[in-house]
Amino acid sequence: MELIFTPVILFSLLVGFYMAWNIGANDLANSMGTSVGSRALSIKQAILVAAILEFGGAVFVGSHVTDTVRKKIVDVRVLSLHIGPEAFICGMLAAILGAAIWITIATYFSLPVSTTHSIVGAVVGFGIVAAGIDTINFGKLAEIVASWIISPIAGGILSFLTFTIIKREVFDKDDKMECAKRVVPYFVGFVSTVLVLSMVYKGPEEPPPRHGHRRGVLHGLGDRGDEWRGDAPLFEKLQNQGRGRISAGGELLQAFTDPHGLLRRLRPWGQRCRQRRRSPGGDRLCGPNG
């Protein structure tokens, strides 16, 4: 196993980059196509926004989906009785490579397909070949397939309701610009609330480890690092983590729904920056104190 570990890691990185490229070529076009088509965003702006948000979503709330693909579609215990760890690694690599190749073909023919559908089907195919149909978790697979049916229906209903409100509150009014300024913050606030709640309830569940270089990073964060030091119970650590997320979520909501209040809070910071830069050897980071 040790002899093939490094080549497998390198190959998996290449396959991962190839899959990410396919996601950008197909899934990104699906999600950002309406924004670019309506000229709300340029292509460069859409790529920048998608790069930041997709990376953030994968890091902060992608662990649950990864966990489902990793061990809940196929029964790992049944697989362990039929194949070894090396074969399992190679099978998963074959699944993601097969899904990536299919998405490349679909992209070439301008077909908007789902990477989720592709990777789930690839994992199911690998499980059947490796250990037979008994290795498939049909209960979880039924939930996934049901979500594929529910998603477009729910999207259509929400889109209908959203545009109906916009049409009634903005397009049908005489002063459309002022009405838009009044209505849009509510939509942005709602979306921001959903994002914050997803961070709070679906973010990474495990606290950072208390040893090694990661602990040094937490020490460098100041007071936040103190919450993870020592032998505090796990529940208390998760409470501290949740409070930090809720606090960050509150700042995010204020930024979108109360821009004037946010500017009032940022004004002292800007004045402090100007004073520090005027002083000899001023700090460009503009911290509160030297």
N, C-alpha and C positions, 0 to 999 in steps of 0.2 A: 504493500500500500504506500509506503514512504517513497518508493522509487517512482511511482506515477503521480504522486501528489502535486509536485510543481508543474508538470506538463498539463495536468487536468485543470489546475487553477488558471494557468495562462490561457488554455483553450476556452474555459468558461468565461473568462473576461472578454475574449474576442467574440464569443457567441452573445454575451450580454450586450456588448456595444452594438453588434449587428441587430439584435432585437430592439434596442433603444432607437437605432436609426429608423427601423421600420415603424416604430410607434410614432416618431416624428413625422414620417412620410405619410402615414395613413390616419392614425387616431388624432394626431394634432390637426390635420386638415378637417376632420369631422367636427372637432370641438371649436375650432377658431374660424371655420369657414364662414359662418354667419356674420361674425364681427368684421372680417375682412371684406366680405361681399357687400355689407351695408356701409362700408367705408368709415366705420367707427374707429378702426385701427388699420394702420398700414401693415404690410407684410412683415417689415422689420420689427414694428412694435408688437405684433402678434407673436413673433418668434421669441422676443425678449420676455414678454409676459408669460408665455407658456413655459419657457425654460425655468423661470423662477418658481412659478406656481406648481408645475408638475414635479419639480425636484422637492419642493417643500411638502407637497402632498405625499410623495413616496416616502420621505423621511419620517414625517410626523404621524401620518394616519394610514400608511400602506402596510403596516406589519400584520394586520388582521387578514387582509386579502392574501398576502404572501403565505401566512400560516395555513390558510385554506388550501391553496394550491400545493403547498409542500406536503401536507400529511392528512388532509381530510377528504380528498377526492378518492384516493386509493388507500387501502388499508395497509399501513406500513408493517403491521405485525404479520399479516399474511405474506407480504412480500419478503420479509426477513426469513421465512421458512423455505422460500423457493430460490432466492438469489442472495448473493453477498453484498456488502456495502459498495464494492467496486462496480458491480453490475448496476446497482441502484443509482449511483452517481452518473454512470454512462447513460442509463435510461432517461434520467431527468435532462441531461444535456441533449440527448436525441430529441426529446419532446420539445424543448425550447428552440432547438435548431429547426425542427420540422415546422413548428408554428411560424418562425421567422421567415423561412423560405416561402411558405404559403402566402404570408402577408406581402412579401416582395412581389409575388406573381399577381396578387390582387391589386396592388398599387400600380403595377405596370399596365393593367387593363382598366385603371381608374375605377376600381370597385371599392366603395367604402365598407370595409369589413371590420370586425371587432377583434382586437388582440386578445381580449378575454375569452371569447368563443374559441379562438384558435388554440390558445394554450391549454384550456380545459379539455378540449377534444384530444390534443396531443398527449396529455397526461393520462387520459382514459385509455387511449390506444396503447401507450406503453404498459399500463397496468394489465391490460388483457393479454398482451403478448408475453409479459414476464410471468404472470401467475394465474391467468385465466380470469373469467368474468366474476368469480367470487371475490376478487380483490377490490372491486369497485364499490364504493359507498353510495348506494343508490339513493339513500335518504338525502344526503348532502347534495348529490348531483341533481335531484329533483328540485331542491331549493334554488340552486343556481339557475337551472333552466326556467323555473318560475319567475325568477328575477328578470330574465331576458324578455319574458312576455309582459311582465308588469311595467318594466322601465319605459318602453315607448308609450304605453297607455298613460302612465302617470305624467310623463313629459308632455304629452299632448294636452292633458287636462290643465296642468299648471301653465303651459304656454297660452292656452285659450283664456284662462282667468287673468293672467298678467296683461295680455294685450287688450282684453276687454276693459280693464281698469285704466290702462294708459289711454285708450281711445276715448273713454268717457270723461276722464279727468284732465286730459291734455289736448288731444286732437279736436275734440268737439267744443273747446272753449275758444273765446276770442283772443285772449292774451296767452298764447301757447307757451311762450318762453317763461313767463312768471309761474304758470301752472306747473311746468316741468321742474322748475327750481323748487317748488313746494312738494311735489310728489316723489321725485327721484330719491331724496334722502331716505324715505321710508323703505323703498326697495333695497337700497344699498345697506341700510341698517339690518333688514331682515336677512339678506345674504350673509352679512358679516356675523350676525348672531349664529346662523347655522354653522359657519366655519369655526367659530369659537367653540360652540358646543361639541363639534366633532373633534376638536383638539382636546377638549377636557375629558370627554367620555371615550374616545376612540384613539387617543394618542398612545405612545409607547407605554406599556404597563410596567416594565421592569425599571427600577431605579438604577442610576449609574453605579458601577462597582466601587468598592471602598479601597481599592488598592491600585497600584501601577500608575501609568502615566495619566489615566483618566482622572484619578484622584487629584493629581497635580493641577489638571485643568480646572477642577472644581475649586481648589484652593485659590486659584487665580481669579475666580469670579467674585471673591470677597464674601459678603454675608451669605450669598446663596450657597457657597461651599460649606458653610457651617452647618447647614441643615442636613448634610449627608455625612458629616464626620461623626465619630464615636459609634456607640452601639444603640442608637435610638431605634425603637421598634419600627418594623416595616410599615405599619399602618400610619404612624406619625410622619414617616418620610413621604408616603404617598399623599398625605394631607398637605404637606408643605409644597409638594410638586403641583397639586391641584390648585392651591392658592396662587402660586406663581402664574399658572396658565390663565386663571380667571382674571388676575390683575392685568396681564398682557391683553386678554380679550377685551377688558373694559377700555383700555387705551385705544385699541383698534376700533371699537365701536364709536368712541368719541371722535376719532380722526375722521370718520366718514359721516356721522350724523350731526356733529357739532363742530364744524371747522373753525368757527369764531372762537369758541372756548379753547380749542386746541392752540390757536394762534396766541391767545392770551397767556397760555401756559408756556409757550415757546419764546415769547418776547423777552423775558428776563434772561433766558439762556443766550439769545442772540446778543443782547447788550453786554453780557459777560464775555462773550467771544470777542466782540470789538474791543473791549477794554484790555483783554489779555494780549491781543495782537498788537495793540498800540504800545504796550509796555515792552521794555528791553527783554529780548529772549522769550517773547510770548509763546505760550504753548498752543499749537495749532489744533490740539484735540479739544480745547475749551472745556476742560473739566471744572467742577465746582470749586475745587481748591487745588493749590499747587501740589 
